[in-house]
Amino acid sequence: MLQEKSITETVESSLVVLMKNYVNYNLWANTTLVNWLKTKTEDLIEQMIPSSFPSIKLTLVHINATENYWLSILNKSKYEMIDKANEPLEDIYGDFLKSSAALADFVNTMEMGDLQGNTLIISPWFQCDLQNFDYIMQVANHSTYHRGQIVTIGRNLGFTDAPMTDYNFYNVHGK
């Protein structure tokens, strides 16, 4: 029985460490991406390219809004959808990193019970009742997906110097 309890505690401890590491990775990767994008001209960041979001700027706006949405789910606050597409690029960069930092800060305060707790979501898009760690994985994976999309859009714009933002690279070199 003692060994079984120890294994359970180890698994729970590992989940807490993983979730905190993953949101810290997300913040690091988003910061790395923004620092890279700041070396590019604003007209290229706003240039339309065929994609699910037609520019790097609009993709950043989407990631930011989505991170804010999932943070509101996790911290049980009201989400207000704000169209930031016409904001200056520097404001978008700042808001994007602020939302990533707020997500990391909040998740870093969560304990095992918070991560394992369920949250019911009823939205215009879907309904579910999952554990909070599933939502953390959702938001971090969503951001990863769109960071890749930004790199692909950048490649179509002639960018050949995208930074490495892989999770393993973060664990080895980014911390």
C-alpha positions in Angstrom: 0.0 0.0 0.0 2.9 2.4 0.8 4.4 1.8 -2.6 1.1 2.4 -4.4 0.7 5.7 -2.6 4.2 6.7 -3.5 3.5 5.9 -7.2 0.3 8.0 -7.1 2.1 10.9 -5.5 4.9 10.7 -8.1 2.4 10.7 -11.0 0.5 13.6 -9.5 3.7 15.5 -8.9 4.8 14.8 -12.5 1.6 16.2 -13.8 2.0 19.4 -11.9 5.6 19.8 -13.1 4.6 19.0 -16.7 1.8 21.5 -16.8 3.9 24.3 -15.3 6.8 23.5 -17.6 4.5 23.4 -20.6 3.0 26.9 -20.0 6.5 28.2 -19.3 7.6 26.7 -22.6 4.7 28.3 -24.3 5.7 31.7 -23.0 9.3 31.2 -23.9 8.4 30.0 -27.5 6.0 32.9 -28.0 8.7 35.4 -26.7 11.2 33.8 -29.0 8.8 34.1 -31.9 8.0 37.7 -31.2 11.7 38.6 -30.9 12.3 37.1 -34.3 9.2 38.8 -35.9 10.4 42.2 -34.6 13.4 41.9 -36.9 11.0 41.9 -39.9 9.3 44.9 -41.5 5.8 45.7 -40.4 4.5 45.6 -44.0 5.7 42.0 -44.3 4.1 41.0 -41.0 0.8 42.4 -42.3 1.1 41.1 -45.9 -1.7 38.8 -46.9 -0.8 35.2 -47.7 -3.2 32.4 -48.4 -3.6 30.6 -45.1 -6.3 30.0 -42.5 -5.3 33.4 -41.1 -4.2 35.6 -44.0 -1.2 37.3 -42.3 1.3 36.9 -39.5 -0.3 39.8 -37.7 -3.8 38.3 -37.8 -2.5 34.9 -36.7 -0.9 36.6 -33.6 -4.2 38.3 -32.9 -6.0 34.9 -33.0 -3.4 33.2 -30.8 -3.7 36.0 -28.3 -7.5 35.9 -28.2 -7.5 32.1 -27.8 -5.0 32.2 -25.0 -7.1 34.8 -23.3 -10.2 32.7 -23.8 -8.6 29.6 -22.2 -7.2 31.6 -19.4 -10.8 32.8 -18.6 -11.9 29.2 -18.6 -9.2 28.2 -16.2 -9.5 31.2 -13.8 -13.3 31.3 -14.2 -13.4 34.9 -15.3 -15.6 36.5 -17.9 -14.1 36.4 -21.4 -14.6 39.4 -23.7 -13.8 39.0 -27.3 -12.0 42.2 -28.5 -11.1 42.7 -32.1 -7.5 43.8 -32.1 -6.8 43.4 -35.8 -6.5 47.1 -36.3 -4.2 47.8 -33.4 -0.6 48.8 -34.0 1.8 45.9 -34.4 3.8 46.8 -31.3 0.6 46.7 -29.2 -0.2 43.3 -30.7 3.2 41.9 -29.8 2.8 43.3 -26.2 -0.7 42.0 -25.7 0.3 38.6 -27.1 3.2 38.2 -24.7 1.1 39.6 -21.8 -1.6 36.9 -22.4 1.1 34.2 -22.5 2.6 35.5 -19.3 -0.7 35.7 -17.6 -1.5 32.1 -18.6 1.9 30.9 -17.3 1.5 32.9 -14.1 -1.9 31.5 -13.4 -1.0 27.9 -14.1 2.1 28.2 -12.0 -0.2 28.8 -9.0 -2.3 25.7 -9.7 -2.0 22.6 -7.5 -2.9 19.0 -8.2 -6.5 19.4 -7.2 -6.9 22.5 -9.5 -5.3 20.6 -12.4 -7.5 17.5 -11.9 -10.7 19.5 -11.3 -13.3 19.5 -14.1 -14.6 22.7 -15.7 -17.9 22.6 -17.7 -17.7 24.7 -20.8 -20.9 25.7 -22.7 -20.0 27.9 -25.6 -21.3 28.8 -29.1 -18.7 26.4 -30.5 -18.8 23.4 -28.3 -19.7 21.9 -24.9 -17.4 19.8 -22.7 -16.6 18.9 -19.2 -12.9 18.0 -19.0 -10.2 18.2 -16.4 -8.3 21.5 -16.3 -5.0 20.0 -17.4 -6.7 19.0 -20.7 -7.5 22.7 -21.3 -3.9 23.7 -20.5 -2.7 21.1 -23.1 -5.3 22.5 -25.6 -4.2 26.1 -25.3 -0.5 25.3 -25.4 -0.9 22.9 -28.4 -3.1 25.5 -30.2 -0.4 28.1 -29.8 2.3 25.6 -31.0 0.2 24.8 -34.1 -0.2 28.5 -35.0 3.5 29.3 -34.3 4.2 26.7 -37.0 1.7 28.4 -39.3 3.5 31.7 -38.7 6.8 30.2 -39.7 5.2 28.8 -42.8 3.7 32.2 -43.7 7.1 33.7 -43.1 8.7 31.2 -45.4 6.3 32.3 -48.1 7.4 35.8 -47.5 11.1 34.8 -47.9 12.0 34.4 -44.2 14.7 31.7 -43.9 15.9 32.4 -40.3 13.0 31.1 -38.1 14.1 30.4 -34.6 13.9 26.9 -33.0 11.0 26.8 -30.7 10.6 23.0 -30.2 9.7 21.8 -26.7 12.8 19.7 -26.4 15.0 22.6 -27.5 13.4 24.6 -24.6 14.0 21.8 -22.1 17.7 21.6 -23.2 18.6 25.2 -24.1 15.7 27.5 -23.3 15.3 27.3 -19.5 
